[in-house]
Amino acid sequence: IKTFRLKYVFLAAKIIKTARTVIMNLSENYPYKEVYEKCLV
């Protein structure tokens, strides 16, 4: 069973790791972008 995180976060975003930070870059064409942003707030 896929969790919400696996289904909606990892498919929607690209994880970018730098020396000290981890950044999640969300695609501009992601269809659930508004829902995703509301969940983060």
PyMOL Python script that loads the backbone (N, CA, C, O; Angstrom):
from pymol import cmd

cmd.read_pdbstr("""\
ATOM      1  N   ILE A   1       0.856  -1.178   0.000  1.00  0.00           N
ATOM      2  CA  ILE A   1       0.000   0.000   0.000  1.00  0.00           C
ATOM      3  C   ILE A   1       0.895   1.231   0.000  1.00  0.00           C
ATOM      4  O   ILE A   1       1.769   1.383   0.853  1.00  0.00           O
ATOM      5  N   LYS A   2       0.659   2.104  -0.972  1.00  0.00           N
ATOM      6  CA  LYS A   2       1.444   3.334  -1.043  1.00  0.00           C
ATOM      7  C   LYS A   2       0.863   4.373  -0.099  1.00  0.00           C
ATOM      8  O   LYS A   2      -0.354   4.536  -0.008  1.00  0.00           O
ATOM      9  N   THR A   3       1.722   5.054   0.582  1.00  0.00           N
ATOM     10  CA  THR A   3       1.276   6.110   1.478  1.00  0.00           C
ATOM     11  C   THR A   3       1.106   7.404   0.696  1.00  0.00           C
ATOM     12  O   THR A   3       1.526   7.503  -0.457  1.00  0.00           O
ATOM     13  N   PHE A   4       0.494   8.384   1.325  1.00  0.00           N
ATOM     14  CA  PHE A   4       0.312   9.693   0.693  1.00  0.00           C
ATOM     15  C   PHE A   4       1.651  10.272   0.271  1.00  0.00           C
ATOM     16  O   PHE A   4       1.784  10.852  -0.806  1.00  0.00           O
ATOM     17  N   ARG A   5       2.632  10.107   1.131  1.00  0.00           N
ATOM     18  CA  ARG A   5       3.945  10.682   0.854  1.00  0.00           C
ATOM     19  C   ARG A   5       4.567  10.061  -0.386  1.00  0.00           C
ATOM     20  O   ARG A   5       5.096  10.777  -1.236  1.00  0.00           O
ATOM     21  N   LEU A   6       4.512   8.768  -0.500  1.00  0.00           N
ATOM     22  CA  LEU A   6       5.105   8.113  -1.661  1.00  0.00           C
ATOM     23  C   LEU A   6       4.367   8.465  -2.942  1.00  0.00           C
ATOM     24  O   LEU A   6       4.987   8.662  -3.987  1.00  0.00           O
ATOM     25  N   LYS A   7       3.051   8.544  -2.862  1.00  0.00           N
ATOM     26  CA  LYS A   7       2.258   8.763  -4.064  1.00  0.00           C
ATOM     27  C   LYS A   7       2.306  10.204  -4.547  1.00  0.00           C
ATOM     28  O   LYS A   7       2.397  10.447  -5.751  1.00  0.00           O
ATOM     29  N   TYR A   8       2.247  11.170  -3.623  1.00  0.00           N
ATOM     30  CA  TYR A   8       2.105  12.558  -4.027  1.00  0.00           C
ATOM     31  C   TYR A   8       3.358  13.406  -3.881  1.00  0.00           C
ATOM     32  O   TYR A   8       3.502  14.391  -4.605  1.00  0.00           O
ATOM     33  N   VAL A   9       4.255  13.074  -2.992  1.00  0.00           N
ATOM     34  CA  VAL A   9       5.437  13.904  -2.791  1.00  0.00           C
ATOM     35  C   VAL A   9       6.576  13.470  -3.698  1.00  0.00           C
ATOM     36  O   VAL A   9       7.121  14.289  -4.438  1.00  0.00           O
ATOM     37  N   PHE A  10       6.945  12.198  -3.654  1.00  0.00           N
ATOM     38  CA  PHE A  10       8.117  11.759  -4.394  1.00  0.00           C
ATOM     39  C   PHE A  10       7.893  11.756  -5.898  1.00  0.00           C
ATOM     40  O   PHE A  10       8.851  11.915  -6.655  1.00  0.00           O
ATOM     41  N   LEU A  11       6.664  11.581  -6.352  1.00  0.00           N
ATOM     42  CA  LEU A  11       6.397  11.661  -7.780  1.00  0.00           C
ATOM     43  C   LEU A  11       6.311  13.108  -8.250  1.00  0.00           C
ATOM     44  O   LEU A  11       6.568  13.404  -9.417  1.00  0.00           O
ATOM     45  N   ALA A  12       5.952  13.996  -7.348  1.00  0.00           N
ATOM     46  CA  ALA A  12       5.743  15.392  -7.709  1.00  0.00           C
ATOM     47  C   ALA A  12       7.003  16.226  -7.615  1.00  0.00           C
ATOM     48  O   ALA A  12       7.125  17.242  -8.300  1.00  0.00           O
ATOM     49  N   ALA A  13       7.931  15.820  -6.789  1.00  0.00           N
ATOM     50  CA  ALA A  13       9.073  16.672  -6.502  1.00  0.00           C
ATOM     51  C   ALA A  13      10.392  15.973  -6.784  1.00  0.00           C
ATOM     52  O   ALA A  13      10.489  14.746  -6.818  1.00  0.00           O
ATOM     53  N   LYS A  14      11.382  16.794  -6.981  1.00  0.00           N
ATOM     54  CA  LYS A  14      12.742  16.304  -7.151  1.00  0.00           C
ATOM     55  C   LYS A  14      13.528  16.729  -5.920  1.00  0.00           C
ATOM     56  O   LYS A  14      13.523  17.905  -5.556  1.00  0.00           O
ATOM     57  N   ILE A  15      14.194  15.794  -5.284  1.00  0.00           N
ATOM     58  CA  ILE A  15      14.978  16.086  -4.090  1.00  0.00           C
ATOM     59  C   ILE A  15      16.382  16.503  -4.521  1.00  0.00           C
ATOM     60  O   ILE A  15      17.063  15.773  -5.240  1.00  0.00           O
ATOM     61  N   ILE A  16      16.804  17.683  -4.073  1.00  0.00           N
ATOM     62  CA  ILE A  16      18.123  18.210  -4.401  1.00  0.00           C
ATOM     63  C   ILE A  16      18.915  18.306  -3.103  1.00  0.00           C
ATOM     64  O   ILE A  16      18.518  19.016  -2.179  1.00  0.00           O
ATOM     65  N   LYS A  17      20.025  17.598  -3.038  1.00  0.00           N
ATOM     66  CA  LYS A  17      20.868  17.622  -1.844  1.00  0.00           C
ATOM     67  C   LYS A  17      22.112  18.451  -2.133  1.00  0.00           C
ATOM     68  O   LYS A  17      22.831  18.204  -3.101  1.00  0.00           O
ATOM     69  N   THR A  18      22.352  19.445  -1.269  1.00  0.00           N
ATOM     70  CA  THR A  18      23.585  20.215  -1.344  1.00  0.00           C
ATOM     71  C   THR A  18      24.408  19.868  -0.112  1.00  0.00           C
ATOM     72  O   THR A  18      24.093  18.912   0.595  1.00  0.00           O
ATOM     73  N   ALA A  19      25.438  20.620   0.145  1.00  0.00           N
ATOM     74  CA  ALA A  19      26.343  20.302   1.245  1.00  0.00           C
ATOM     75  C   ALA A  19      25.624  20.196   2.591  1.00  0.00           C
ATOM     76  O   ALA A  19      25.850  19.245   3.339  1.00  0.00           O
ATOM     77  N   ARG A  20      24.763  21.162   2.902  1.00  0.00           N
ATOM     78  CA  ARG A  20      24.121  21.167   4.222  1.00  0.00           C
ATOM     79  C   ARG A  20      22.604  21.184   4.179  1.00  0.00           C
ATOM     80  O   ARG A  20      21.963  21.079   5.225  1.00  0.00           O
ATOM     81  N   THR A  21      22.018  21.312   3.016  1.00  0.00           N
ATOM     82  CA  THR A  21      20.564  21.423   2.944  1.00  0.00           C
ATOM     83  C   THR A  21      19.977  20.407   1.975  1.00  0.00           C
ATOM     84  O   THR A  21      20.646  19.927   1.060  1.00  0.00           O
ATOM     85  N   VAL A  22      18.724  20.099   2.201  1.00  0.00           N
ATOM     86  CA  VAL A  22      17.964  19.245   1.294  1.00  0.00           C
ATOM     87  C   VAL A  22      16.778  20.069   0.817  1.00  0.00           C
ATOM     88  O   VAL A  22      15.986  20.553   1.626  1.00  0.00           O
ATOM     89  N   ILE A  23      16.655  20.227  -0.487  1.00  0.00           N
ATOM     90  CA  ILE A  23      15.615  21.058  -1.078  1.00  0.00           C
ATOM     91  C   ILE A  23      14.698  20.169  -1.904  1.00  0.00           C
ATOM     92  O   ILE A  23      15.159  19.287  -2.629  1.00  0.00           O
ATOM     93  N   MET A  24      13.400  20.408  -1.788  1.00  0.00           N
ATOM     94  CA  MET A  24      12.437  19.670  -2.590  1.00  0.00           C
ATOM     95  C   MET A  24      11.892  20.610  -3.657  1.00  0.00           C
ATOM     96  O   MET A  24      11.223  21.591  -3.335  1.00  0.00           O
ATOM     97  N   ASN A  25      12.171  20.323  -4.913  1.00  0.00           N
ATOM     98  CA  ASN A  25      11.765  21.158  -6.026  1.00  0.00           C
ATOM     99  C   ASN A  25      10.499  20.574  -6.643  1.00  0.00           C
ATOM    100  O   ASN A  25      10.534  19.503  -7.250  1.00  0.00           O
ATOM    101  N   LEU A  26       9.385  21.278  -6.488  1.00  0.00           N
ATOM    102  CA  LEU A  26       8.095  20.819  -6.989  1.00  0.00           C
ATOM    103  C   LEU A  26       7.924  21.243  -8.443  1.00  0.00           C
ATOM    104  O   LEU A  26       8.227  22.382  -8.799  1.00  0.00           O
ATOM    105  N   SER A  27       7.445  20.341  -9.273  1.00  0.00           N
ATOM    106  CA  SER A  27       7.234  20.625 -10.684  1.00  0.00           C
ATOM    107  C   SER A  27       6.127  21.661 -10.860  1.00  0.00           C
ATOM    108  O   SER A  27       5.137  21.637 -10.129  1.00  0.00           O
ATOM    109  N   GLU A  28       6.286  22.572 -11.824  1.00  0.00           N
ATOM    110  CA  GLU A  28       5.272  23.592 -12.078  1.00  0.00           C
ATOM    111  C   GLU A  28       4.010  22.993 -12.684  1.00  0.00           C
ATOM    112  O   GLU A  28       2.930  23.565 -12.532  1.00  0.00           O
ATOM    113  N   ASN A  29       4.115  21.869 -13.357  1.00  0.00           N
ATOM    114  CA  ASN A  29       2.970  21.240 -14.012  1.00  0.00           C
ATOM    115  C   ASN A  29       2.272  20.213 -13.134  1.00  0.00           C
ATOM    116  O   ASN A  29       1.396  19.498 -13.621  1.00  0.00           O
ATOM    117  N   TYR A  30       2.622  20.115 -11.874  1.00  0.00           N
ATOM    118  CA  TYR A  30       2.021  19.140 -10.972  1.00  0.00           C
ATOM    119  C   TYR A  30       0.546  19.475 -10.770  1.00  0.00           C
ATOM    120  O   TYR A  30       0.237  20.581 -10.327  1.00  0.00           O
ATOM    121  N   PRO A  31      -0.376  18.563 -11.076  1.00  0.00           N
ATOM    122  CA  PRO A  31      -1.811  18.887 -11.039  1.00  0.00           C
ATOM    123  C   PRO A  31      -2.368  19.170  -9.647  1.00  0.00           C
ATOM    124  O   PRO A  31      -3.380  19.862  -9.534  1.00  0.00           O
ATOM    125  N   TYR A  32      -1.749  18.664  -8.593  1.00  0.00           N
ATOM    126  CA  TYR A  32      -2.245  18.864  -7.232  1.00  0.00           C
ATOM    127  C   TYR A  32      -1.404  19.878  -6.465  1.00  0.00           C
ATOM    128  O   TYR A  32      -1.301  19.799  -5.241  1.00  0.00           O
ATOM    129  N   LYS A  33      -0.807  20.822  -7.170  1.00  0.00           N
ATOM    130  CA  LYS A  33       0.101  21.783  -6.547  1.00  0.00           C
ATOM    131  C   LYS A  33      -0.598  22.625  -5.471  1.00  0.00           C
ATOM    132  O   LYS A  33      -0.032  22.847  -4.402  1.00  0.00           O
ATOM    133  N   GLU A  34      -1.818  23.093  -5.742  1.00  0.00           N
ATOM    134  CA  GLU A  34      -2.539  23.911  -4.766  1.00  0.00           C
ATOM    135  C   GLU A  34      -2.858  23.114  -3.504  1.00  0.00           C
ATOM    136  O   GLU A  34      -2.729  23.634  -2.395  1.00  0.00           O
ATOM    137  N   VAL A  35      -3.266  21.877  -3.661  1.00  0.00           N
ATOM    138  CA  VAL A  35      -3.570  21.021  -2.518  1.00  0.00           C
ATOM    139  C   VAL A  35      -2.302  20.761  -1.713  1.00  0.00           C
ATOM    140  O   VAL A  35      -2.325  20.782  -0.482  1.00  0.00           O
ATOM    141  N   TYR A  36      -1.211  20.520  -2.405  1.00  0.00           N
ATOM    142  CA  TYR A  36       0.073  20.257  -1.754  1.00  0.00           C
ATOM    143  C   TYR A  36       0.525  21.463  -0.931  1.00  0.00           C
ATOM    144  O   TYR A  36       0.975  21.308   0.204  1.00  0.00           O
ATOM    145  N   GLU A  37       0.406  22.661  -1.501  1.00  0.00           N
ATOM    146  CA  GLU A  37       0.825  23.869  -0.793  1.00  0.00           C
ATOM    147  C   GLU A  37      -0.058  24.142   0.424  1.00  0.00           C
ATOM    148  O   GLU A  37       0.435  24.627   1.443  1.00  0.00           O
ATOM    149  N   LYS A  38      -1.357  23.838   0.334  1.00  0.00           N
ATOM    150  CA  LYS A  38      -2.248  24.020   1.484  1.00  0.00           C
ATOM    151  C   LYS A  38      -1.875  23.071   2.618  1.00  0.00           C
ATOM    152  O   LYS A  38      -1.995  23.428   3.790  1.00  0.00           O
ATOM    153  N   CYS A  39      -1.430  21.880   2.282  1.00  0.00           N
ATOM    154  CA  CYS A  39      -1.038  20.909   3.305  1.00  0.00           C
ATOM    155  C   CYS A  39       0.223  21.344   4.042  1.00  0.00           C
ATOM    156  O   CYS A  39       0.398  21.005   5.212  1.00  0.00           O
ATOM    157  N   LEU A  40       1.087  22.076   3.387  1.00  0.00           N
ATOM    158  CA  LEU A  40       2.330  22.518   4.012  1.00  0.00           C
ATOM    159  C   LEU A  40       2.123  23.683   4.973  1.00  0.00           C
ATOM    160  O   LEU A  40       2.906  23.861   5.906  1.00  0.00           O
ATOM    161  N   VAL A  41       1.088  24.469   4.758  1.00  0.00           N
ATOM    162  CA  VAL A  41       0.842  25.652   5.592  1.00  0.00           C
ATOM    163  C   VAL A  41       0.198  25.300   6.856  1.00  0.00           C
ATOM    164  O   VAL A  41      -0.079  26.178   7.673  1.00  0.00           O
TER     165      VAL A  41
END
""", "prot")
cmd.dss("prot")
cmd.show_as("cartoon", "prot")
cmd.util.cbc("prot")
cmd.orient("prot")
